[in-house]
């Protein structure tokens, strides 16, 4: 209870060695008065955990020292109770503080401690003379006790509050868990309802198909009974009508099941396509009417993959071409992707080409990476199965004759639409040499794509040499010439960067000279130089396939790259679903080019959506 009366404090600034306080103490303060010292370094606190502190004193012929106790090392605070030996010598003591650490020691300047005469307790007869002091001290104890109780109660209150908050948190957590469980239950119930609805719908569809099948059988039997006794040669038209009617009904009933022969040819567009095709024709004709003399339309179809095709692309294109005056069709490669013999492969290619009918002579083919029958491995001895470059020309390009202006291989060429000043340039992105190495081909289109020097020179110095700079150029190749941002494409076409820079120079009416990258194979290396100063023209865009996905990307050269969803049944990743027996079983674009507005409207036929861009 004497703590509030005991404390005498000084500060020792050991940087100046000065003590700033003088102390007085009674000779009767036996263990009742303590000296508190704070050591600073120019008033900056230091950690003194490794510093010992002593008090040295002397008066007349008496000397002594006492050790301090470290109270707070972080703030440099020490304390010591004045010893009995010191307090017995009344008068002013000379005193020094002496600090010792691991590096040495330091002593303060001298300061004074005055010991004055205190109470002579032994001379007192009783304790009554101290009643006032005892009363005051008792009151101090009472106050301290009450304060301690208050502090203890506050701690209890804080503990109770923490427990309350913890309980509240637990309650909230449990409530959240309950709500989550309820949500999961509702979701599970909804899923069950959805599955049940799907089951009922599937059953309804099954019953509907069965009814259609039974109805078709009644029609078939009725017509058979009507015709069986007649001369069939006189009724060919009737029979064809019945076959068409049955085929269209079968499409609707089976929705693409493989047991239906979809390769049966009729002269008409399948019934389930008619409304869709007419709406596309109306859209294209509206664009033509609004644009007048400034608009020309070109059909663009890619990645037919005929062995996985509904086979109606020819009928659809003929219907649109006939009713919307489409004069040019680009077939951008990958007609097949089947591992068969060369003979079987070429027979399928001819069958796929015949689907275009009378449109074939204005259908411009671009070589795809599957069109040389490359699926055979080296273990197969693939050389005899590959369709080489000379065979490719004869089978895929010879029919074009004088309709186009060909490069040396015949697999890259251009065609002009003089009425609209549009030049269509078809490039061969599978421009590889067919070199026999043992019983295999050194290169094959499946995984080797390139533009060689001869084609690049033709592209820059012949194909892009348009009559004047008012012409508009459209470039097409199966492989995209650029990969960044093109969904579905991660490969590299050798020298494609050079082809892009040639087209950039044409657009900007500048020059370009360049060579292949160092890692390009020696058979494919190229060097080219072009100069379009004072000429050049307008670039509509570069159109590609291969990726089975709709992309529209701005290439670094300031030219738009457009890819179109595959016409076959295998779209890439999240592309629109293709469903047999519906209008999503095919997909191609009609490019309506307004050369005055420099705008292209892409009308999508089949799966996917219309697109538009300016150039």
KAURSUL-V447777 format. One record per residue. D_LAST is the distance of its C-alpha to the last C-alpha in Angstrom with 1 decimal. Layout:
d_last=D_LAST
d_last=D_LAST
This chain:
d_last=94.7
d_last=95.5
d_last=91.9
d_last=91.3
d_last=94.4
d_last=94.1
d_last=91.1
d_last=91.4
d_last=88.2
d_last=87.4
d_last=84.4
d_last=84.7
d_last=82.1
d_last=82.7
d_last=80.5
d_last=83.3
d_last=86.1
d_last=87.1
d_last=88.5
d_last=88.0
d_last=90.4
d_last=94.2
d_last=95.7
d_last=98.9
d_last=100.3
d_last=103.5
d_last=106.0
d_last=106.1
d_last=102.3
d_last=103.0
d_last=99.6
d_last=98.8
d_last=96.7
d_last=93.7
d_last=91.9
d_last=88.0
d_last=86.3
d_last=82.6
d_last=81.6
d_last=78.6
d_last=77.1
d_last=76.9
d_last=76.3
d_last=73.5
d_last=74.1
d_last=74.3
d_last=74.9
d_last=78.6
d_last=78.9
d_last=80.6
d_last=82.9
d_last=86.6
d_last=88.3
d_last=92.1
d_last=94.3
d_last=97.2
d_last=100.1
d_last=103.6
d_last=106.4
d_last=109.7
d_last=110.6
d_last=108.3
d_last=104.9
d_last=102.4
d_last=98.8
d_last=96.7
d_last=93.3
d_last=90.5
d_last=88.4
d_last=84.6
d_last=83.1
d_last=79.4
d_last=78.1
d_last=74.6
d_last=76.2
d_last=79.3
d_last=81.9
d_last=85.5
d_last=88.7
d_last=92.5
d_last=95.6
d_last=98.4
d_last=101.1
d_last=104.7
d_last=105.8
d_last=103.9
d_last=104.9
d_last=108.6
d_last=108.4
d_last=108.2
d_last=107.0
d_last=103.9
d_last=102.4
d_last=100.4
d_last=97.2
d_last=94.3
d_last=91.2
d_last=90.5
d_last=87.1
d_last=86.7
d_last=83.5
d_last=82.6
d_last=82.2
d_last=85.4
d_last=87.1
d_last=87.4
d_last=90.1
d_last=89.8
d_last=91.9
d_last=95.1
d_last=95.2
d_last=97.9
d_last=98.7
d_last=101.7
d_last=103.8
d_last=106.0
d_last=108.9
d_last=107.9
d_last=109.9
d_last=112.8
d_last=112.2
d_last=115.4
d_last=117.5
d_last=116.3
d_last=118.5
d_last=115.8
d_last=112.3
d_last=112.8
d_last=112.0
d_last=108.5
d_last=108.0
d_last=105.6
d_last=103.6
d_last=103.6
d_last=102.6
d_last=99.7
d_last=98.7
d_last=99.0
d_last=96.8
d_last=94.2
d_last=94.4
d_last=94.0
d_last=91.0
d_last=89.4
d_last=90.2
d_last=88.6
d_last=85.5
d_last=85.3
d_last=85.5
d_last=82.8
d_last=80.6
d_last=81.4
d_last=80.7
d_last=77.3
d_last=76.5
d_last=77.5
d_last=75.4
d_last=72.3
d_last=73.0
d_last=73.3
d_last=70.1
d_last=68.2
d_last=69.7
d_last=68.6
d_last=65.0
d_last=65.0
d_last=66.4
d_last=63.7
d_last=61.0
d_last=62.5
d_last=62.6
d_last=58.9
d_last=58.0
d_last=60.1
d_last=58.5
d_last=55.0
d_last=56.1
d_last=57.6
d_last=54.4
d_last=52.4
d_last=54.9
d_last=54.7
d_last=50.9
d_last=51.2
d_last=53.8
d_last=51.7
d_last=48.6
d_last=50.9
d_last=52.2
d_last=48.8
d_last=47.8
d_last=51.0
d_last=50.3
d_last=46.8
d_last=48.2
d_last=50.9
d_last=48.4
d_last=46.4
d_last=49.6
d_last=50.6
d_last=47.2
d_last=47.5
d_last=51.0
d_last=50.0
d_last=47.3
d_last=49.9
d_last=52.3
d_last=49.7
d_last=48.8
d_last=52.5
d_last=53.1
d_last=50.3
d_last=51.9
d_last=55.3
d_last=54.0
d_last=52.3
d_last=55.6
d_last=57.5
d_last=55.1
d_last=55.4
d_last=59.2
d_last=59.5
d_last=57.5
d_last=59.4
d_last=62.7
d_last=61.6
d_last=60.5
d_last=62.9
d_last=65.6
d_last=63.4
d_last=62.1
d_last=58.7
d_last=57.5
d_last=57.6
d_last=55.6
d_last=52.5
d_last=50.2
d_last=51.9
d_last=51.7
d_last=48.0
d_last=47.5
d_last=49.6
d_last=47.7
d_last=44.3
d_last=45.8
d_last=47.2
d_last=44.1
d_last=41.9
d_last=44.7
d_last=44.9
d_last=41.2
d_last=41.6
d_last=44.9
d_last=43.9
d_last=40.3
d_last=39.5
d_last=42.9
d_last=43.3
d_last=46.6
d_last=44.7
d_last=43.8
d_last=40.2
d_last=40.1
d_last=42.2
d_last=40.4
d_last=40.4
d_last=38.7
d_last=37.3
d_last=34.5
d_last=36.4
d_last=37.5
d_last=35.8
d_last=32.4
d_last=32.9
d_last=32.0
d_last=28.8
d_last=27.7
d_last=28.6
d_last=26.5
d_last=23.4
d_last=24.3
d_last=24.7
d_last=21.3
d_last=19.6
d_last=21.9
d_last=21.1
d_last=17.4
d_last=18.6
d_last=21.1
d_last=18.9
d_last=16.3
d_last=19.1
d_last=18.5
d_last=14.7
d_last=14.3
d_last=15.2
d_last=15.8
d_last=16.3
d_last=18.5
d_last=17.8
d_last=21.0
d_last=22.0
d_last=25.2
d_last=27.6
d_last=30.6
d_last=32.9
d_last=36.1
d_last=34.6
d_last=32.9
d_last=34.2
d_last=33.6
d_last=32.2
d_last=28.7
d_last=29.9
d_last=31.4
d_last=28.4
d_last=26.0
d_last=28.6
d_last=29.1
d_last=25.4
d_last=25.0
d_last=28.2
d_last=27.5
d_last=23.7
d_last=23.7
d_last=21.4
d_last=21.9
d_last=20.3
d_last=20.8
d_last=19.7
d_last=22.5
d_last=21.2
d_last=24.6
d_last=27.5
d_last=29.4
d_last=32.5
d_last=33.8
d_last=37.5
d_last=40.4
d_last=42.4
d_last=44.0
d_last=42.0
d_last=43.6
d_last=42.7
d_last=39.2
d_last=38.6
d_last=40.4
d_last=38.0
d_last=35.0
d_last=36.4
d_last=37.1
d_last=33.5
d_last=32.2
d_last=34.6
d_last=33.1
d_last=30.2
d_last=33.0
d_last=32.2
d_last=28.5
d_last=29.1
d_last=28.9
d_last=25.2
d_last=24.4
d_last=22.9
d_last=24.3
d_last=23.0
d_last=25.9
d_last=26.2
d_last=28.4
d_last=31.0
d_last=31.3
d_last=34.0
d_last=36.4
d_last=36.3
d_last=38.0
d_last=41.4
d_last=42.7
d_last=44.6
d_last=47.8
d_last=47.0
d_last=47.0
d_last=43.4
d_last=43.4
d_last=45.0
d_last=42.6
d_last=39.3
d_last=37.5
d_last=37.0
d_last=34.5
d_last=36.6
d_last=37.3
d_last=33.6
d_last=32.9
d_last=35.8
d_last=35.0
d_last=31.2
d_last=30.0
d_last=32.9
d_last=32.5
d_last=29.2
d_last=31.5
d_last=30.3
d_last=27.3
d_last=25.1
d_last=25.4
d_last=26.6
d_last=27.0
d_last=30.5
d_last=30.7
d_last=29.3
d_last=27.2
d_last=23.9
d_last=22.9
d_last=20.3
d_last=20.5
d_last=19.3
d_last=18.6
d_last=20.0
d_last=19.9
d_last=16.1
d_last=15.5
d_last=13.8
d_last=15.2
d_last=15.6
d_last=16.9
d_last=19.1
d_last=20.3
d_last=23.6
d_last=23.3
d_last=27.0
d_last=28.0
d_last=31.4
d_last=34.8
d_last=37.3
d_last=40.4
d_last=43.6
d_last=45.4
d_last=48.6
d_last=47.9
d_last=44.3
d_last=41.0
d_last=40.0
d_last=36.3
d_last=34.9
d_last=31.4
d_last=32.2
d_last=31.8
d_last=30.8
d_last=27.3
d_last=26.3
d_last=24.8
d_last=27.8
d_last=28.1
d_last=28.5
d_last=25.3
d_last=23.3
d_last=25.0
d_last=24.2
d_last=20.5
d_last=20.2
d_last=22.8
d_last=22.8
d_last=19.8
d_last=17.3
d_last=19.8
d_last=18.1
d_last=20.2
d_last=18.3
d_last=15.1
d_last=13.9
d_last=13.3
d_last=10.2
d_last=10.9
d_last=10.9
d_last=13.2
d_last=15.6
d_last=18.5
d_last=20.9
d_last=21.0
d_last=18.1
d_last=17.8
d_last=17.7
d_last=20.0
d_last=19.7
d_last=18.8
d_last=18.7
d_last=21.5
d_last=24.0
d_last=23.3
d_last=25.7
d_last=26.2
d_last=25.4
d_last=24.3
d_last=26.2
d_last=24.2
d_last=20.8
d_last=20.1
d_last=21.0
d_last=18.6
d_last=15.6
d_last=17.0
d_last=17.4
d_last=13.7
d_last=13.0
d_last=15.7
d_last=14.2
d_last=10.9
d_last=13.1
d_last=15.9
d_last=18.4
d_last=20.9
d_last=21.6
d_last=24.9
d_last=25.7
d_last=28.0
d_last=28.4
d_last=29.4
d_last=33.2
d_last=33.4
d_last=31.9
d_last=34.6
d_last=36.2
d_last=35.5
d_last=31.7
d_last=31.5
d_last=29.3
d_last=28.8
d_last=26.2
d_last=25.4
d_last=22.7
d_last=22.2
d_last=19.3
d_last=20.8
d_last=20.5
d_last=18.3
d_last=15.1
d_last=12.1
d_last=8.4
d_last=7.1
d_last=5.7
d_last=7.2
d_last=10.9
d_last=13.0
d_last=16.5
d_last=19.6
d_last=22.9
d_last=22.6
d_last=23.5
d_last=21.2
d_last=17.9
d_last=15.7
d_last=12.1
d_last=12.1
d_last=10.4
d_last=12.4
d_last=14.2
d_last=12.6
d_last=9.3
d_last=7.8
d_last=7.4
d_last=10.8
d_last=11.8
d_last=15.6
d_last=17.6
d_last=21.1
d_last=23.9
d_last=25.6
d_last=28.9
d_last=31.0
d_last=30.3
d_last=27.2
d_last=26.8
d_last=28.5
d_last=27.4
d_last=25.1
d_last=26.3
d_last=29.8
d_last=30.5
d_last=33.8
d_last=35.6
d_last=36.7
d_last=33.9
d_last=30.4
d_last=29.1
d_last=30.7
d_last=27.5
d_last=23.8
d_last=20.9
d_last=17.6
d_last=16.8
d_last=13.2
d_last=12.9
d_last=10.1
d_last=10.1
d_last=9.5
d_last=10.8
d_last=8.9
d_last=5.5
d_last=6.2
d_last=7.9
d_last=11.3
d_last=13.3
d_last=17.0
d_last=19.3
d_last=22.6
d_last=25.3
d_last=25.1
d_last=22.2
d_last=19.8
d_last=16.9
d_last=13.5
d_last=10.3
d_last=6.7
d_last=3.8
d_last=0.0
